[in-house]
Amino acid sequence: MKNNNLPQKKKGSSIQNSKEAEEKRRKDEMKIKEMEFASTIHTNITSVKNKGLDTINNLSNNKLASEKLKIDAKQKGIDNAKMFNTLNKTIDKKFSQQDRAMDNAEKTLDEALVRWDKDVIMKSLDKLADVANTNPLGNNLNKEIKTEISLEDFDDDDFMIEI
């Protein structure tokens, strides 16, 4: 049963069919180009994002390296101050020992002069000359300073063993 009242599908000409095919082909090409463009945009966005992340990571690494250098410099300053203080203490100790030895020799000489004891006077003068000619910072000073510094390192509050 044919329905004559309904609009019937018209059969088109071959020119119309080729135009439709050409239009479909153009739409497909446009869709492909659109997808390629979207892919290129996505790739470029990803590349820019990765470069941005790399820049942020490099800045972070530079910040950490800068902080480490700052801490190392501060620690080196603290170590130098400790060594300077130790050196000064050792020098003061050596000179005070020499000063006491000189005072003892002078005291002995004064007592010998009061008694006019020639042997004691000569020994006291020899002792004074020996003390005066002795360098209190002699050859062992460097070794003593290193020993003092290493002993101080173990007394340091910052010295901890981490587990």
C-alpha positions as CSV (number, residue, x, y, z in Angstrom):
1,M,0.0,0.0,0.0
2,K,1.5,3.2,-1.2
3,N,0.8,6.4,0.5
4,N,0.6,8.9,-2.2
5,N,-0.2,11.7,0.1
6,L,3.2,11.5,1.9
7,P,6.1,13.3,0.5
8,Q,8.2,10.9,-1.5
9,K,11.9,10.8,-1.5
10,K,13.2,12.3,-4.7
11,K,16.0,10.6,-6.5
12,G,18.7,13.2,-7.1
13,S,20.9,13.6,-10.1
14,S,24.5,12.4,-10.1
15,I,25.7,16.0,-9.9
16,Q,23.7,16.5,-6.7
17,N,25.2,13.2,-5.4
18,S,28.7,14.3,-6.2
19,K,28.1,17.7,-4.5
20,E,26.9,15.9,-1.4
21,A,29.9,13.6,-1.5
22,E,32.2,16.5,-1.9
23,E,30.5,18.4,0.9
24,K,30.9,15.3,3.1
25,R,34.5,14.9,2.2
26,R,35.2,18.6,3.1
27,K,33.4,18.2,6.4
28,D,35.5,15.1,7.1
29,E,38.7,16.9,6.2
30,M,37.7,19.9,8.4
31,K,37.0,17.5,11.3
32,I,40.4,15.9,10.7
33,K,42.1,19.3,10.6
34,E,40.2,20.3,13.7
35,M,41.4,17.2,15.5
36,E,45.0,17.8,14.4
37,F,44.7,21.4,15.6
38,A,43.3,20.3,18.9
39,S,46.1,17.7,19.2
40,T,48.7,20.4,18.4
41,I,47.2,22.7,21.0
42,H,47.2,20.0,23.6
43,T,50.9,19.1,22.8
44,N,51.9,22.8,23.0
45,I,50.0,23.3,26.3
46,T,51.6,20.2,27.7
47,S,55.0,21.4,26.6
48,V,54.5,24.8,28.1
49,K,53.2,23.2,31.3
50,N,56.2,20.9,31.5
51,K,58.6,23.8,30.9
52,G,56.8,25.8,33.6
53,L,57.1,22.9,36.0
54,D,60.8,22.5,35.1
55,T,61.4,26.2,35.8
56,I,59.6,25.9,39.2
57,N,61.7,22.8,40.0
58,N,64.9,24.6,39.1
59,L,63.9,27.6,41.2
60,S,63.1,25.3,44.0
61,N,66.5,23.5,43.6
62,N,68.3,26.8,43.4
63,K,66.5,28.0,46.6
64,L,67.5,24.8,48.4
65,A,71.1,25.1,47.2
66,S,71.2,28.7,48.3
67,E,69.8,27.7,51.8
68,K,72.4,25.0,52.0
69,L,75.2,27.4,51.1
70,K,73.9,29.9,53.7
71,I,73.8,27.2,56.4
72,D,77.3,25.9,55.4
73,A,78.7,29.5,55.6
74,K,77.1,30.1,58.9
75,Q,78.5,26.8,60.3
76,K,81.9,27.7,58.9
77,G,81.7,31.1,60.7
78,I,80.8,29.3,63.9
79,D,83.7,26.9,63.5
80,N,86.1,29.7,62.8
81,A,84.9,31.6,65.8
82,K,85.4,28.5,68.0
83,M,88.9,28.0,66.6
84,F,89.7,31.7,67.2
85,N,88.5,31.5,70.8
86,T,90.4,28.3,71.3
87,L,93.5,29.8,69.9
88,N,93.2,32.9,72.1
89,K,92.6,30.7,75.2
90,T,95.6,28.6,74.4
91,I,97.8,31.6,73.8
92,D,96.6,33.3,77.1
93,K,97.3,30.0,79.0
94,K,100.8,29.8,77.5
95,F,101.7,33.4,78.3
96,S,100.3,33.1,81.8
97,Q,102.4,30.0,82.4
98,Q,105.5,31.9,81.2
99,D,104.5,34.9,83.4
100,R,104.2,32.6,86.5
101,A,107.6,31.0,85.7
102,M,109.1,34.5,85.4
103,D,107.5,35.6,88.7
104,N,108.8,32.5,90.5
105,A,112.4,33.0,89.1
106,E,112.3,36.7,90.2
107,K,111.0,35.8,93.6
108,T,113.8,33.3,94.0
109,L,116.3,35.8,92.8
110,D,115.1,38.5,95.2
111,E,115.4,36.0,98.1
112,A,118.9,35.0,97.0
113,L,119.9,38.7,96.8
114,V,118.6,39.3,100.3
115,R,120.8,36.4,101.6
116,W,123.7,37.1,99.1
117,D,123.7,33.4,98.1
118,K,125.9,33.4,95.0
119,D,124.9,29.9,93.7
120,V,121.1,30.6,94.1
121,I,121.6,34.0,92.4
122,M,123.3,32.4,89.4
123,K,120.7,29.7,89.2
124,S,117.9,32.3,89.4
125,L,119.5,34.4,86.7
126,D,119.9,31.3,84.5
127,K,116.2,30.4,85.1
128,L,115.1,34.0,84.3
129,A,117.2,33.9,81.0
130,D,115.7,30.5,80.1
131,V,112.1,31.7,80.7
132,A,112.7,34.9,78.9
133,N,114.3,33.1,75.9
134,T,111.5,30.5,75.7
135,N,108.8,31.0,73.1
136,P,105.5,30.2,74.9
137,L,104.0,29.6,71.5
138,G,106.6,27.0,70.6
139,N,106.4,24.1,68.2
140,N,103.7,22.3,70.1
141,L,101.1,25.1,70.0
142,N,99.5,23.8,66.7
143,K,99.1,20.3,68.2
144,E,97.7,21.7,71.4
145,I,95.2,23.8,69.6
146,K,94.0,20.9,67.5
147,T,93.6,18.8,70.7
148,E,91.7,21.6,72.4
149,I,89.4,22.0,69.4
150,S,88.7,18.3,69.1
151,L,87.9,18.2,72.8
152,E,85.6,21.2,72.5
153,D,83.8,19.4,69.6
154,F,82.6,16.7,72.0
155,D,81.4,19.3,74.5
156,D,79.3,21.1,71.9
157,D,75.6,21.2,72.5
158,D,75.0,20.8,68.7
159,F,76.9,17.6,68.6
160,M,74.3,14.8,68.4
161,I,74.2,11.3,67.1
162,E,71.1,10.8,65.0
163,I,69.6,7.3,64.8
